[in-house]
Amino acid sequence: MNSSPVASSNAVALPPLHTLAGSAERTDQSRADIVRVGIIGYGYWGPNIVRNFHCVDGCQVVSVCDRSSAALERAGRLYPDVDLTTDYSAILKSPTIDAVAVVTPVWTHFELAKSALLHGKHVLVEKPFTCTSAQAEELIELADRKNLKVMVDHTFLFSGPVMKIRELVDSGTLGNLYYFDSTRVNLGLFQHDVNVLWDLAPHDLSIMDHVIEDRPEAVVATGGRHLNGLADVAFITVYFPRNVIAHVNVNWLSPVKVRTTLIGGEQKMLVWNDLAADEKIKVYDKGVKITSREDVHELLVSYRSGDVWAPRVEQTEALKVELDYFVYCIVNDRTPINDGVAGLRVVKLLEAADQSLKARGSIVAL
Ligand SMILES: NC(=O)c1ccc[n+]([C@@H]2O[C@H](COP(=O)([O-])OP(=O)(O)OC[C@H]3O[C@@H](n4cnc5c(N)ncnc54)[C@H](O)[C@@H]3O)[C@@H](O)[C@H]2O)c1
């Protein structure tokens, strides 16, 4: 994606991510610029983080920590040269580690990230950033004070389809936006510590936050809990200025997996089906025009139905692009687009959605 400046309040242009893989920006990198990483949490997602950090130029995975020795055995078989520990403080205290990835359950993010920052480490924190906005604000302030980077793993922002969608919005191809409608449903994976909102919706809300220029004004959420006391089905509506509306449908009780986003604009509309093997994005030259003439009392409705095209999207694994960017931001002292402030915006939306859900869909102003 091009890094052309974007004229909007939400305008944080992505770096030329495709050049990072080739280390074009880091050709003068000395050994001192090698970012040495420790990863805490090697459960379901941690192995993906470790595998991708291993492929990042200018980065060395020094240590992996998990409370579970079975998890560490799995890591040890794949990465015999990496230190393994069940004690996360060994990573935090290690003078050879520059950055820590927190890949543990949500309720542990704040304490682990705070300790890492207090020990002078840059941190990558899994989504959702924290359990509360107060915690997120504290981490942002602490990182600022210590001049350290915080990045929140909003993986999808670095996927080919989302980079393409952002490009289509920024270039004005879609025209003024009408709506953003995202469906992320599947059977499971049930979580024990967070409801479906906090588990799945961070993906959709971070994408929405990245694609829609304006800041949201209010949230309505409804949903139901059917099995373990936590909401397992939820529908979130987010209201934006200029009549833009977003809707997110997250569900752990769906018989089929759906990962589809519709974005409607005045000029074009698009469908992103993330499960499609190719042509994940289709752009439709479709629209509706309503006109009235002074001498005609009825409204004249005309429908436009033109070409459909599938733009080419980057295929590189999003997590690889993101971790490359994490190292780039540390080495080049840049503020990531998915920094703590971006993480806080998502946490605020989740808090508001939770509040609305508990009140059976009452509107919560942001
Ligand atoms: N970005 C994504 O697409 C994505 C995908 C899945 C999960 N996640 C996030 O990743 C995080 C972890 O999720 P998961 O599904 O891997 O969970 P998990 O329960 O499978 O794994 C968490 C691991 O952390 C370990 N752990 C917990 N506390 C620890 C501590 N104090 N010290 C050392 N180890 C500790 C556990 O033993 C476990 O192995 C969550 O925040 C989740 O939201 C992100």
The ligand as an SDF file (V2000), in Angstrom:
LIG
                    3D

 44 48  0  0  0  0  0  0  0  0999 V2000
   -4.6960  -11.2440   17.0330 N   0  0  0  0  0  0  0  0  0  0  0  0
   -5.4120  -12.3250   16.8590 C   0  0  0  0  0  0  0  0  0  0  0  0
   -5.8880  -12.6270   15.7600 O   0  0  0  0  0  0  0  0  0  0  0  0
   -5.6390  -13.2340   18.0300 C   0  0  0  0  0  0  0  0  0  0  0  0
   -6.0930  -14.5410   17.8330 C   0  0  0  0  0  0  0  0  0  0  0  0
   -6.2890  -15.3390   18.9630 C   0  0  0  0  0  0  0  0  0  0  0  0
   -6.0260  -14.8570   20.2360 C   0  0  0  0  0  0  0  0  0  0  0  0
   -5.5940  -13.5760   20.3920 N   0  0  0  0  0  0  0  0  0  0  0  0
   -5.3220  -13.0120   21.7120 C   0  0  0  0  0  0  0  0  0  0  0  0
   -4.1560  -13.6420   22.2360 O   0  0  0  0  0  0  0  0  0  0  0  0
   -4.2520  -13.7270   23.6490 C   0  0  0  0  0  0  0  0  0  0  0  0
   -4.0330  -15.1710   24.0630 C   0  0  0  0  0  0  0  0  0  0  0  0
   -5.0820  -15.9400   23.5110 O   0  0  0  0  0  0  0  0  0  0  0  0
   -4.9090  -17.5130   23.3150 P   0  0  0  0  0  0  0  0  0  0  0  0
   -6.1160  -17.9320   22.5420 O   0  0  0  0  0  0  0  0  0  0  0  0
   -3.5650  -17.8300   22.7940 O   0  0  0  0  0  0  0  0  0  0  0  0
   -5.0410  -18.0120   24.8190 O   0  0  0  0  0  0  0  0  0  0  0  0
   -4.5460  -19.3970   25.4050 P   0  0  0  0  0  0  0  0  0  0  0  0
   -5.2630  -19.5670   26.6970 O   0  0  0  0  0  0  0  0  0  0  0  0
   -4.6310  -20.4650   24.3740 O   0  0  0  0  0  0  0  0  0  0  0  0
   -2.9900  -19.1610   25.6860 O   0  0  0  0  0  0  0  0  0  0  0  0
   -2.5430  -18.2910   26.6790 C   0  0  0  0  0  0  0  0  0  0  0  0
   -1.2420  -18.8730   27.2360 C   0  0  0  0  0  0  0  0  0  0  0  0
   -0.7260  -17.9470   28.1690 O   0  0  0  0  0  0  0  0  0  0  0  0
   -0.1790  -18.6770   29.2630 C   0  0  0  0  0  0  0  0  0  0  0  0
   -0.1350  -17.7850   30.4310 N   0  0  0  0  0  0  0  0  0  0  0  0
   -1.1760  -17.1710   31.0340 C   0  0  0  0  0  0  0  0  0  0  0  0
   -0.7380  -16.3920   32.0450 N   0  0  0  0  0  0  0  0  0  0  0  0
    0.6060  -16.5220   32.0580 C   0  0  0  0  0  0  0  0  0  0  0  0
    1.6210  -15.9630   32.8720 C   0  0  0  0  0  0  0  0  0  0  0  0
    1.3430  -15.1020   33.8730 N   0  0  0  0  0  0  0  0  0  0  0  0
    2.9010  -16.3200   32.6310 N   0  0  0  0  0  0  0  0  0  0  0  0
    3.1930  -17.1750   31.6280 C   0  0  0  0  0  0  0  0  0  0  0  0
    2.2620  -17.7370   30.8250 N   0  0  0  0  0  0  0  0  0  0  0  0
    0.9950  -17.4140   31.0380 C   0  0  0  0  0  0  0  0  0  0  0  0
   -1.1010  -19.8680   29.4270 C   0  0  0  0  0  0  0  0  0  0  0  0
   -0.4530  -20.9440   30.0970 O   0  0  0  0  0  0  0  0  0  0  0  0
   -1.4470  -20.1970   27.9770 C   0  0  0  0  0  0  0  0  0  0  0  0
   -0.5900  -21.1690   27.4290 O   0  0  0  0  0  0  0  0  0  0  0  0
   -5.6350  -13.1680   24.0220 C   0  0  0  0  0  0  0  0  0  0  0  0
   -5.5000  -11.8350   24.3970 O   0  0  0  0  0  0  0  0  0  0  0  0
   -6.4220  -13.2550   22.7200 C   0  0  0  0  0  0  0  0  0  0  0  0
   -7.4300  -12.2850   22.6350 O   0  0  0  0  0  0  0  0  0  0  0  0
   -5.3850  -12.7720   19.3060 C   0  0  0  0  0  0  0  0  0  0  0  0
  1  2  1  0
  2  3  2  0
  2  4  1  0
  4  5  1  0
  4 44  2  0
  5  6  2  0
  6  7  1  0
  7  8  2  0
  8  9  1  0
  8 44  1  0
  9 10  1  0
  9 42  1  0
 10 11  1  0
 11 12  1  0
 11 40  1  0
 12 13  1  0
 13 14  1  0
 14 15  2  0
 14 16  1  0
 14 17  1  0
 17 18  1  0
 18 19  2  0
 18 20  1  0
 18 21  1  0
 21 22  1  0
 22 23  1  0
 23 24  1  0
 23 38  1  0
 24 25  1  0
 25 26  1  0
 25 36  1  0
 26 27  1  0
 26 35  1  0
 27 28  2  0
 28 29  1  0
 29 30  1  0
 29 35  2  0
 30 31  1  0
 30 32  2  0
 32 33  1  0
 33 34  2  0
 34 35  1  0
 36 37  1  0
 36 38  1  0
 38 39  1  0
 40 41  1  0
 40 42  1  0
 42 43  1  0
M  CHG  2   8   1  16  -1
M  END
$$$$
